[in-house]
């Protein structure tokens, strides 16, 4: 290999090592915040919450997410006929209907709890910010429900 080739190879190797070191350093220094913490920080900044209000919202949020985690476990544990494999197709129609109703009830309870939580958060905010918060967030919750219903409906037709 020529001296110019060796020098080029050394420069490329040095650049690669520098890039890997930079990436490793940035990753090790990056914040490891939970999605809930990121969301709370955004909420505080977006709706200009003072520290007292923010602490109350944070407490309410933690309590809600304990409830939400419980409901998520119920959803995961639910016997959902639309996800059954062919070997379960021998079940009776009334059993399938009962499971569908039960699953829909769990989802409805989850949506109701989420809506109530959002209203409680808005009530802690100054009135104009609380109103804006609900106008910003509730349509997203409703859109998620419509998307869920569309996916379920699509699964039924298959």
N, C-alpha and C positions, 0 to 999 in steps of 0.2 A: 504494500500500500504506500502511496506517495505521501510526503509530508503534508501536502494540502488536504488529502483525503483523511489523514489522521486528525488534523486540526478541525476539519468539518465534523467528523464523527465525535470528537471530544466536545465541540460546541453543542451539538445536538443532544448528546448524553447529559451535559450540564444543564441545558434548558429543560429537558425532561425531568431531571431530578429536582430542579427549582420549582417546576409546575406541580409536581407531586407533593413537595414540601409545603408549598403555598396552600394547596387544596387541603392537606391534612391539618395545617394550622387553622385555617378558616373553619373546618368542620369541628375541631376540638373547642374552638371559642364560641361557636354558635349556640344561641340560647336553646334550651331543651324545654320550652314551654309546652304545656298541654294545649290542645285545641280550645278547651274551655277558657284557659287563661288568655290566649290570643283573642278570643271573642270578647271576653270581659274588658280587655285593654282597648279593643276597638270601640266597644260600647261607651266606655268612659270618654274617649277622645271624640267620637262622633256626636254624642249627645251632651257633651260638656258637663259631665257629672262632677260635683264637688266630692271631696274625700269621704264625707259622712254618708252621702247618698250612695257612693260607689261601694262602701263597705256593706251597707244594707242590701244592695243589689247582689253583691258577691255572696253574702250569706244565704239569701233567697235562692240564688243560682245553685249553690252547693246542695242545698236541701232538695231542690227540684231534680238535680241530676242523680241523687240517690233513688228517687222515685222513678226517674226515667230509666235508669239501669235495671231496676226491677221489672219494669214493663218490657224492656228489650229482651230480658231473659224469658219472659212469658211468651213473647212473639216467637223467639227461637224454639221454645219448647212446644209451641202449638202444633197440633197435628193438622197439616195443611194438605187437603186432598188434591189441590192443583199441582202439588209437587210429588205426589205419589208416583211410583214407578208402575209399570204394567202389572207386576205381581200383586199389587193392591187394588187393581181395578175390579175385583170381585166383591168389593164392599157394596152395601145396599145404598140406594139413592138417598134415603132418609138419614143415614149415617153421614153421608157426604154433605148433605144440606146442613145438618147440625154442626159439623166441623167448620163449614164455611161461615155460618152465623157466629160461632164462637170466635173465629179468627177476626171477623169484621168487628165484633164487640171489643176485642182487645185493641185493635187499631183505633176505633172510635174513642176508647178511653184514653189512649195515648195522645190522640189529637186534642181531646178536651183538656187534658192535663197541661199540654204544651200551651194551648190558648190561654188557659187560666194563669199559667206562669207568666206569660208575656203581659197579660193585663196587670198582674201584680207588680211586675217590673215597671211598667208604664206609670202605675199609681205612685211609685216612689220618686219619679222624676218631676221636674217642674211641668205644669200642665201643657205648655206648648211643645216641650220636648217629648213628653209622654205620648201626646197625640201624633206627633211626627213619627215616633218610634213604632207605634201600632200601624200607622199608614205604610211604613216601610217594610215591616216584618210580617204582618198577618197575610198579605197577598202571597208571600213566598211559602208560608205554611199551607195555604189553600192550594197553591200550585203543586206542592209536593203530594197532597192528597189526590188531586186530579191525576197526576202522573201515576201514582200507585194504583188507583182505580182503573186507569187505562191499561196498565200492565197486567193486572189481574183479569180484566175483561179479555184482553188479547190471549191470555193463557187458557181461558175457558173455551175460546173458539177453536183452539188447536186440536 
